[in-house]
């Protein structure tokens, strides 16, 4: 059985969404981010990214990780590409060319988009969105996102999905990366194709199932 290490309130959310899309049976091992705990190495601390038993799984001490049979993998976007290839179906590539495009858009999401969207969500997570420092960080990230969002806006003109004529792992990966910036509504209003596309992605039942479980997790530890 597939084992997913990580809480839903983390990048593991995208792996849980993928598992729901594929209809996979999986075991969830909740691993908290160590930064959320006062003393992650205390004897009574819950399982977290600094716990020795998890570091034995992922020496980088980051979530998510998966174990699938004898295979252990890290890096959420790469995990999703693997799961798509492993289980096939419409979320996976149907041709070598599609496989290249799914990989390209996923790498693009990781390199060109996520470093900027993460700055936005962390500003909110740290309660700094109304501070001068926080407002500046959000404004800089939004300005830097204009070019990649313009590229995506043009790509989505006349097509509902990123690759081919169906929802794929590329849509899921990129939608999850962009979710971190959805607090900035004007950014998406300025890119209507992107706005409509992410709404299509997030209207899927598997996304709703993931979010329902995520919503049950406590925000505070």
C-alpha positions in Angstrom: 0.0 0.0 0.0 1.1 3.6 -0.7 2.2 5.4 2.4 2.1 9.2 2.4 4.1 11.0 5.1 2.9 14.5 6.0 0.0 16.5 7.2 -2.6 17.9 4.9 -1.7 21.5 5.9 1.6 21.2 3.9 2.8 20.5 0.5 1.6 17.0 1.1 -1.9 18.3 0.2 -1.0 17.9 -3.5 0.0 14.3 -3.0 -3.2 13.5 -1.1 -5.2 15.2 -3.9 -3.3 13.1 -6.5 -4.1 9.9 -4.5 -7.8 10.9 -4.4 -7.8 11.5 -8.2 -6.3 8.1 -8.8 -8.6 6.4 -6.4 -5.6 4.9 -4.5 -5.8 3.2 -1.2 -3.2 4.8 1.0 -2.0 5.1 4.5 -1.5 8.6 5.9 1.3 9.1 8.4 0.8 12.6 9.9 4.2 14.3 10.2 4.1 17.9 11.5 6.5 20.6 10.4 9.1 21.0 13.2 8.7 24.8 12.9 5.2 24.5 14.3 6.5 23.0 17.6 8.2 24.7 20.5 10.5 21.7 21.0 10.3 19.2 18.2 12.8 16.9 19.8 11.2 16.7 23.3 10.2 13.1 24.3 6.5 13.9 24.1 6.6 15.8 20.8 4.3 14.4 18.1 5.9 12.9 15.0 7.5 15.8 13.1 10.1 16.5 10.4 12.9 16.5 13.0 11.9 13.2 14.7 14.6 10.6 14.2 12.1 8.1 12.8 11.1 10.5 10.1 14.6 11.7 9.3 15.4 8.0 8.7 12.8 8.2 5.9 13.8 11.7 4.5 17.2 12.9 5.7 16.3 16.4 4.3 13.6 16.5 7.1 10.9 17.8 4.8 7.4 16.7 4.0 5.9 15.1 2.0 7.6 11.7 1.4 6.1 8.5 0.2 6.8 4.8 0.4 5.5 2.7 -2.4 6.6 -0.9 -2.0 10.4 -0.7 -1.8 10.5 2.8 -3.3 10.9 5.9 -1.1 10.5 9.3 -2.7 10.5 12.9 -1.7 9.6 16.2 -3.5 5.9 16.6 -3.9 5.8 17.5 -7.5 8.1 14.7 -8.5 6.0 12.3 -6.4 2.9 13.3 -8.4 4.6 12.7 -11.7 5.7 9.3 -10.5 2.2 8.4 -9.3 0.7 9.5 -12.7 3.2 7.3 -14.6 2.8 4.4 -12.2 -0.9 4.2 -12.3 -1.7 5.6 -15.8 -5.1 6.8 -16.8 -6.1 10.3 -18.1 -3.9 12.1 -15.6 -0.8 10.6 -17.1 0.9 11.1 -20.4 -0.5 9.3 -23.4 2.5 10.0 -25.6 6.2 10.7 -25.2 5.5 14.3 -26.3 2.8 14.7 -23.6 5.2 13.2 -21.0 7.7 15.9 -21.9 5.1 18.6 -21.6 3.9 17.3 -18.2 7.4 17.4 -16.9 8.1 20.8 -18.5 5.1 22.5 -16.9 5.8 20.9 -13.5 9.4 22.1 -13.5 8.2 25.5 -14.6 5.8 25.6 -11.7 8.6 24.6 -9.3 11.2 27.1 -10.6 9.3 30.1 -12.0 6.1 30.2 -9.8 6.4 28.5 -6.5 9.3 30.5 -5.1 7.0 33.6 -5.4 3.7 32.1 -4.3 5.4 30.6 -1.2 6.5 34.1 -0.1 2.9 35.2 -0.2 1.5 32.3 1.8 4.2 32.4 4.4 3.5 36.1 4.9 0.0 35.2 5.8 1.0 32.2 7.9 3.3 34.4 10.0 0.5 37.0 10.4 2.5 39.7 8.7 0.1 40.5 5.8 -0.9 43.9 7.4 2.6 45.0 8.4 4.7 47.2 6.2 7.2 44.4 5.7 4.4 41.9 4.8 2.7 44.3 2.4 6.0 44.9 0.7 6.8 41.2 0.4 3.4 40.5 -1.1 3.6 43.4 -3.6 7.1 42.3 -4.8 5.9 38.7 -5.3 2.8 39.8 -7.2 4.8 42.0 -9.5 7.2 39.1 -10.1 4.3 36.8 -10.9 3.0 39.0 -13.7 5.2 37.5 -16.4 4.6 33.8 -15.6 0.9 34.4 -15.2 0.8 36.2 -18.5 2.5 33.2 -20.1 0.0 30.9 -18.5 -2.9 33.2 -19.5 -1.8 33.1 -23.2 -1.3 29.4 -23.1 -4.9 28.8 -21.7 -6.5 31.0 -24.4 -8.9 28.7 -26.2 -8.0 25.6 -24.2 -9.4 24.3 -20.8 -6.3 22.4 -19.6 -2.6 22.7 -19.6 -1.7 19.7 -21.7 -4.0 17.9 -24.1 -7.8 18.1 -23.8 -8.1 16.8 -20.2 -7.1 17.4 -16.6 -3.7 16.0 -16.0 -1.0 15.9 -13.3 0.4 19.1 -14.8 -2.9 20.9 -14.0 -2.9 19.5 -10.4 0.7 20.4 -9.8 0.4 23.9 -11.1 -2.9 24.6 -9.4 -1.5 23.6 -6.1 1.5 25.9 -6.6 -0.8 28.8 -7.5 -3.2 28.1 -4.6 -0.6 29.8 -2.4 -1.3 33.1 -4.1 -5.1 33.0 -4.3 -5.4 35.4 -1.4 -4.4 38.1 -4.0 -7.7 38.2 -5.9 -6.7 41.1 -8.1 -3.9 39.0 -9.5 -6.3 36.4 -10.7 -8.9 38.9 -11.9 -6.3 40.4 -14.2 -5.8 36.9 -15.7 -9.3 35.6 -16.4 -8.2 32.4 -18.3 -6.0 31.4 -15.3 -8.8 32.3 -12.9 -11.4 30.1 -14.8 -8.9 27.3 -15.1 -8.0 27.1 -11.4 -11.7 27.2 -10.6 -12.2 24.2 -12.9 -9.3 22.4 -11.1 -10.6 23.1 -7.7 -14.2 22.1 -8.5 -13.1 18.4 -8.9 -14.5 16.0 -6.3 -11.0 14.7 -5.5 -9.9 18.3 -4.6 -13.0 18.7 -2.4 -12.2 15.4 -0.6 -8.6 16.5 0.1 -9.8 19.9 1.3 -12.4 18.4 3.6 -9.8 16.3 5.3 -7.4 19.3 5.4 -10.1 21.4 7.1 -10.4 18.9 9.9 -6.7 19.3 10.8 -6.0 21.8 13.6 -4.3 25.0 12.5 -2.6 25.4 15.9 -0.7 22.5 17.4 
